[in-house]
Amino acid sequence: MPSRLPRNSRPLARLLLAIALGATACAAAAQGVALVPPITLLVPYPAGGPSDLTARTLAAPVARELGLDVIVDNIAGASGAIAVQKVLNAPADGRLVYQGSQSELIIPPLTMRTIKYRPTDMEIVHPTTITPLLLVVRSELPAGSLQDFVSLARQRSASQPLSYGSSGVGSLYHLVPEGMAKLIGARFNHIPYKGAVQLTQDLVGDRLDFAVLALTGTVLQALRAGQYKALANMSRYKPRDLAHLPSISDLEAFRTIDFSTNSAYFVKKGTPSAIRSQLNKAIGSALATPPVLQALEGDGRRLQRGLTLAESEAFYAAEIAKYERIVAQIGFQPLD
């Protein structure tokens, strides 16, 4: 068993630790590029939400790994586009690190003509969390299984299509149900909402037939209270609390469906690879620390740990291709 360091040797130990933490930065500097503090984790949503929790949970361990100051900045608005534009208007030096998902970086450029940036204008550094999505239905809907749901959807398609809610036209929660409808040859009635509160109220009040929802503690509590029913996980990954539910891809008609909300960190295209590698290693190491695991997995999310830069790039390319396919599949026309 290792012995404790003598008290008078602890300052030396701290000095050695600081030197070790700065080793990667020095290597980058030797190549003519280096991160300059402070590093900002840019969150495109207000403080207090799940995205903000992720950034604030990771900021301190990432700072320790880099040996540099890391701060969190919340810039909400325009479905994340304001924060994206701030990164794109800044130098490609890695000081602004954008925390985003397909909902901000991939889907808006595919569904809105007013969005001028492309998904490839940003380069991924490291994926962070996977938030499961669920197919939920109102408690009184006569469908106790995924097959029941499909049968009911086809039966009512012509006369009274099942209604579903989303956070807006062209959003992830609109595209996925429309893709489902195409696969089973049915028609749904889409009702866009301005916020989750009204959507949930209508679902609980039996005024809305179904929705695709991200798994949160609030959603889990509502399911346990019987306020609405979950029929399937929308991805092949099954969260611990809902492992009894089938994956939607278990049904042959939906075998190609595998959707979740996948968050990651990005920098502006053109950021030197040495800086991206430095950030990749720091974030990957931070994701493996026990406090981060406890805080984020305790909130129902799964962490993507230890991906190399090449693996991260492959992940992002696959995400872009996935949403290009679904937009083409449903024939979605970009909004003005």
C-alpha positions as CSV (number, residue, x, y, z in Angstrom):
1,M,0.0,0.0,0.0
2,P,1.5,3.4,-1.0
3,S,2.7,5.6,1.9
4,R,1.4,9.1,2.4
5,L,3.6,12.0,1.2
6,P,5.4,13.7,4.1
7,R,3.7,17.1,4.9
8,N,6.7,19.1,3.8
9,S,6.7,17.4,0.4
10,R,3.2,18.3,-0.5
11,P,4.1,21.7,-2.1
12,L,6.5,19.8,-4.4
13,A,3.7,17.3,-5.2
14,R,1.4,20.1,-6.2
15,L,4.0,21.6,-8.4
16,L,4.6,18.3,-10.1
17,L,0.8,17.9,-10.7
18,A,0.6,21.4,-12.2
19,I,3.5,20.5,-14.5
20,A,1.7,17.3,-15.6
21,L,-1.5,19.1,-16.3
22,G,0.3,21.6,-18.5
23,A,2.2,19.0,-20.5
24,T,-0.4,18.7,-23.3
25,A,-0.6,22.5,-23.5
26,C,3.1,22.8,-23.8
27,A,3.1,20.2,-26.6
28,A,0.5,22.2,-28.4
29,A,2.6,25.4,-27.9
30,A,5.6,23.6,-29.3
31,Q,3.7,23.2,-32.6
32,G,2.9,27.0,-32.6
33,V,-0.7,26.6,-31.2
34,A,-1.9,26.7,-27.6
35,L,-5.1,27.3,-25.8
36,V,-5.3,30.7,-24.2
37,P,-7.4,31.1,-21.0
38,P,-10.2,31.5,-20.2
39,I,-11.9,28.7,-22.0
40,T,-15.7,29.3,-22.3
41,L,-18.3,26.5,-22.4
42,L,-21.1,28.2,-24.4
43,V,-24.6,26.9,-23.5
44,P,-27.4,27.9,-25.9
45,Y,-30.1,27.8,-23.1
46,P,-30.8,29.7,-19.9
47,A,-29.2,28.8,-16.6
48,G,-30.9,26.1,-14.6
49,G,-31.8,23.6,-17.3
50,P,-30.3,20.2,-18.2
51,S,-27.8,21.7,-20.7
52,D,-26.6,24.2,-18.1
53,L,-26.3,21.4,-15.5
54,T,-24.0,19.5,-17.9
55,A,-21.7,22.5,-18.5
56,R,-21.4,23.4,-14.9
57,T,-20.8,19.9,-13.8
58,L,-18.0,19.5,-16.4
59,A,-16.4,23.0,-16.1
60,A,-14.3,22.3,-13.0
61,P,-12.9,18.9,-14.0
62,V,-12.2,20.1,-17.5
63,A,-10.3,23.1,-16.0
64,R,-8.2,20.7,-13.9
65,E,-7.4,18.5,-16.9
66,L,-6.4,21.5,-19.0
67,G,-4.7,23.4,-16.2
68,L,-6.6,26.5,-17.4
69,D,-9.6,28.5,-16.3
70,V,-12.9,27.3,-17.7
71,I,-16.1,29.4,-17.4
72,V,-19.8,28.8,-18.4
73,D,-21.7,31.3,-20.5
74,N,-25.4,31.0,-21.2
75,I,-26.6,32.6,-24.5
76,A,-30.1,31.6,-25.2
77,G,-32.3,32.4,-28.2
78,A,-33.2,31.4,-31.8
79,S,-33.0,27.7,-31.1
80,G,-29.3,28.0,-30.3
81,A,-28.5,30.0,-33.4
82,I,-27.4,33.1,-31.5
83,A,-24.8,31.1,-29.6
84,V,-23.6,29.3,-32.7
85,Q,-23.1,32.6,-34.5
86,K,-21.0,33.9,-31.6
87,V,-18.7,31.0,-32.1
88,L,-18.6,31.4,-35.9
89,N,-17.8,35.1,-35.5
90,A,-14.9,34.5,-33.2
91,P,-11.4,33.3,-34.1
92,A,-10.9,29.5,-34.6
93,D,-8.7,29.2,-31.5
94,G,-10.7,26.9,-29.2
95,R,-11.4,29.5,-26.6
96,L,-15.2,29.3,-27.3
97,V,-16.4,25.7,-27.0
98,Y,-20.1,25.2,-28.0
99,Q,-22.2,22.7,-26.1
100,G,-24.9,21.6,-28.5
101,S,-26.8,18.7,-30.1
102,Q,-28.6,17.9,-33.3
103,S,-31.4,20.2,-32.2
104,E,-29.2,23.3,-32.6
105,L,-26.5,22.3,-35.1
106,I,-27.9,19.8,-37.5
107,I,-31.7,20.1,-37.8
108,P,-32.2,23.9,-38.1
109,P,-29.9,24.2,-41.2
110,L,-31.9,21.4,-42.8
111,T,-35.4,22.7,-41.9
112,M,-35.1,26.5,-41.9
113,R,-33.9,28.7,-44.8
114,T,-33.2,31.6,-42.4
115,I,-30.3,29.6,-40.8
116,K,-27.2,30.4,-42.8
117,Y,-24.7,28.1,-41.1
118,R,-24.2,24.4,-42.0
119,P,-23.6,21.5,-39.6
120,T,-20.0,21.2,-40.9
121,D,-19.2,24.9,-40.0
122,M,-18.5,23.4,-36.5
123,E,-16.1,20.6,-35.7
124,I,-16.8,18.2,-32.9
125,V,-14.4,17.9,-30.0
126,H,-16.1,15.2,-27.9
127,P,-19.6,13.8,-27.4
128,T,-20.9,14.1,-23.8
129,T,-24.3,12.8,-23.0
130,I,-27.1,10.7,-24.5
131,T,-30.6,11.5,-23.3
132,P,-33.1,8.8,-24.1
133,L,-36.3,9.6,-25.9
134,L,-39.6,7.8,-25.2
135,L,-42.8,7.2,-27.1
136,V,-45.5,8.2,-24.6
137,V,-49.3,8.1,-25.0
138,R,-52.2,9.6,-23.0
139,S,-53.3,7.3,-20.2
140,E,-56.7,6.6,-21.8
141,L,-55.5,5.8,-25.3
142,P,-56.6,2.2,-26.1
143,A,-53.0,1.0,-26.8
144,G,-51.1,-1.0,-24.3
145,S,-48.2,-2.0,-26.6
146,L,-46.3,-0.7,-29.5
147,Q,-48.2,-3.0,-31.9
148,D,-51.5,-1.8,-30.5
149,F,-50.3,1.8,-31.2
150,V,-49.5,1.0,-34.8
151,S,-52.8,-0.8,-35.4
152,L,-54.7,2.1,-33.9
153,A,-52.7,4.6,-35.9
154,R,-53.5,2.8,-39.2
155,Q,-57.2,2.3,-38.2
156,R,-57.7,6.0,-37.5
157,S,-55.4,7.4,-40.2
158,A,-58.2,8.3,-42.7
159,S,-60.9,9.5,-40.3
160,Q,-59.4,10.8,-37.1
161,P,-55.6,10.7,-37.1
162,L,-53.8,10.3,-33.8
163,S,-52.6,13.7,-32.6
164,Y,-49.1,14.4,-31.3
165,G,-47.4,17.4,-29.9
166,S,-43.9,18.8,-30.5
167,S,-41.8,21.8,-29.6
168,G,-42.3,23.3,-33.1
169,V,-42.4,22.6,-36.9
170,G,-39.1,21.2,-38.1
171,S,-37.9,20.2,-34.6
172,L,-36.6,16.8,-33.6
173,Y,-39.9,16.0,-31.9
174,H,-41.8,16.8,-35.2
175,L,-39.5,15.0,-37.6
176,V,-39.3,11.7,-35.6
177,P,-43.1,11.1,-35.5
178,E,-43.5,12.1,-39.2
179,G,-40.8,9.5,-40.0
180,M,-42.8,6.9,-38.0
181,A,-45.9,7.7,-39.9
182,K,-44.1,7.2,-43.2
183,L,-42.8,3.8,-42.1
184,I,-46.3,2.4,-41.1
185,G,-48.3,4.1,-43.9
186,A,-50.4,6.2,-41.5
187,R,-51.1,9.9,-41.0
188,F,-50.8,11.8,-37.8
189,N,-52.2,15.2,-36.8
190,H,-49.2,17.4,-35.7
191,I,-49.9,20.1,-33.0
192,P,-46.9,22.4,-32.4
193,Y,-46.5,24.0,-28.9
194,K,-44.5,26.9,-27.7
195,G,-43.4,25.1,-24.6
196,A,-43.3,21.8,-22.8
197,V,-45.7,22.8,-20.1
198,Q,-48.8,23.2,-22.3
199,L,-47.9,20.0,-24.2
200,T,-47.6,18.0,-21.0
201,Q,-50.9,19.5,-19.7
202,D,-52.7,18.4,-22.8
203,L,-51.1,14.9,-22.7
204,V,-52.1,14.5,-19.0
205,G,-55.6,15.9,-19.7
206,D,-56.2,13.4,-22.6
207,R,-56.4,16.2,-25.1
208,L,-53.3,14.9,-27.0
209,D,-52.8,11.3,-28.1
210,F,-49.0,11.0,-28.0
211,A,-45.6,12.6,-28.0
212,V,-41.9,11.8,-28.2
213,L,-40.4,13.1,-25.0
214,A,-36.9,13.3,-23.6
215,L,-36.4,11.2,-20.4
216,T,-36.1,13.5,-17.4
217,G,-36.8,13.0,-13.7
218,T,-40.1,14.9,-14.2
219,V,-41.2,12.6,-17.0
220,L,-40.2,9.5,-15.0
221,Q,-42.3,10.7,-12.0
222,A,-45.3,11.3,-14.3
223,L,-45.0,7.8,-15.7
224,R,-44.9,6.3,-12.2
225,A,-47.9,8.3,-11.2
226,G,-49.8,7.0,-14.3
227,Q,-50.3,10.5,-15.8
228,Y,-49.4,9.0,-19.2
229,K,-48.0,5.7,-20.5
230,A,-44.6,4.9,-22.1
231,L,-44.8,2.4,-24.9
232,A,-41.2,2.2,-26.2
233,N,-37.7,3.6,-26.0
234,M,-36.9,5.4,-29.2
235,S,-33.3,4.1,-29.3
236,R,-31.7,0.7,-28.9
237,Y,-30.1,2.0,-25.6
238,K,-32.5,1.2,-22.7
239,P,-32.1,3.4,-19.6
240,R,-32.0,1.5,-16.3
241,D,-35.3,2.8,-15.0
242,L,-37.2,1.8,-18.2
243,A,-35.3,-1.3,-19.3
244,H,-38.6,-3.2,-19.3
245,L,-39.8,-1.2,-22.3
246,P,-39.1,-2.5,-25.8
247,S,-36.9,-0.5,-28.1
248,I,-39.1,0.8,-31.0
249,S,-36.7,-0.9,-33.4
250,D,-37.8,-4.3,-32.0
251,L,-40.9,-3.9,-34.1
252,E,-40.1,-4.8,-37.7
253,A,-41.9,-1.7,-39.1
254,F,-39.6,0.6,-37.1
255,R,-36.4,-1.4,-37.3
256,T,-34.4,1.6,-38.7
257,I,-35.4,4.0,-35.9
258,D,-32.8,4.8,-33.3
259,F,-33.1,8.3,-31.9
260,S,-31.9,10.1,-28.8
261,T,-30.7,13.6,-27.9
262,N,-26.9,13.5,-28.2
263,S,-25.0,16.4,-26.7
264,A,-21.4,17.2,-27.6
265,Y,-18.8,19.9,-27.5
266,F,-17.8,21.8,-30.7
267,V,-15.4,24.4,-31.9
268,K,-15.3,26.6,-35.0
269,K,-14.2,24.8,-38.2
270,G,-10.5,25.5,-38.8
271,T,-9.4,25.2,-35.1
272,P,-6.0,23.6,-35.1
273,S,-6.0,19.9,-34.6
274,A,-3.6,20.1,-31.7
275,I,-6.1,22.3,-29.8
276,R,-9.0,20.0,-30.7
277,S,-7.0,17.0,-29.5
278,Q,-6.1,18.8,-26.2
279,L,-9.8,19.6,-25.6
280,N,-10.9,16.1,-26.6
281,K,-8.6,14.5,-24.0
282,A,-9.5,16.9,-21.3
283,I,-13.3,16.4,-21.8
284,G,-13.0,12.7,-22.2
285,S,-11.1,12.5,-18.9
286,A,-13.5,14.8,-17.1
287,L,-16.5,12.6,-18.2
288,A,-14.9,9.6,-16.4
289,T,-14.6,11.3,-13.0
290,P,-17.0,9.9,-10.3
291,P,-18.7,13.2,-9.5
292,V,-19.5,13.8,-13.2
293,L,-20.8,10.3,-13.6
294,Q,-22.9,10.6,-10.5
295,A,-24.4,14.0,-11.4
296,L,-25.2,13.3,-15.0
297,E,-26.1,9.6,-15.0
298,G,-28.2,10.3,-11.9
299,D,-30.2,12.6,-14.1
300,G,-31.1,9.8,-16.5
301,R,-28.4,10.4,-19.1
302,R,-25.7,8.1,-20.4
303,L,-22.2,9.5,-20.8
304,Q,-20.0,9.0,-23.8
305,R,-16.6,8.6,-22.4
306,G,-13.1,8.2,-23.8
307,L,-13.8,8.7,-27.5
308,T,-10.8,9.7,-29.6
309,L,-11.0,12.7,-31.9
310,A,-11.4,10.4,-34.9
311,E,-14.2,8.5,-33.2
312,S,-15.9,11.7,-32.2
313,E,-15.7,12.9,-35.8
314,A,-17.3,9.7,-37.1
315,F,-20.1,10.0,-34.5
316,Y,-20.9,13.6,-35.7
317,A,-20.8,12.6,-39.4
318,A,-23.3,9.7,-38.7
319,E,-25.6,12.1,-36.9
320,I,-25.6,14.5,-39.8
321,A,-26.3,11.7,-42.3
322,K,-29.2,10.4,-40.1
323,Y,-31.1,13.6,-40.1
324,E,-30.5,14.3,-43.7
325,R,-32.1,10.9,-44.4
326,I,-35.2,11.6,-42.3
327,V,-35.8,15.1,-43.7
328,A,-35.6,13.5,-47.2
329,Q,-37.7,10.6,-46.2
330,I,-40.7,12.7,-45.0
331,G,-40.3,15.2,-47.8
332,F,-39.9,18.1,-45.4
333,Q,-39.7,21.5,-47.1
334,P,-37.5,24.1,-45.4
335,L,-39.4,26.9,-43.7
336,D,-38.9,30.6,-44.6
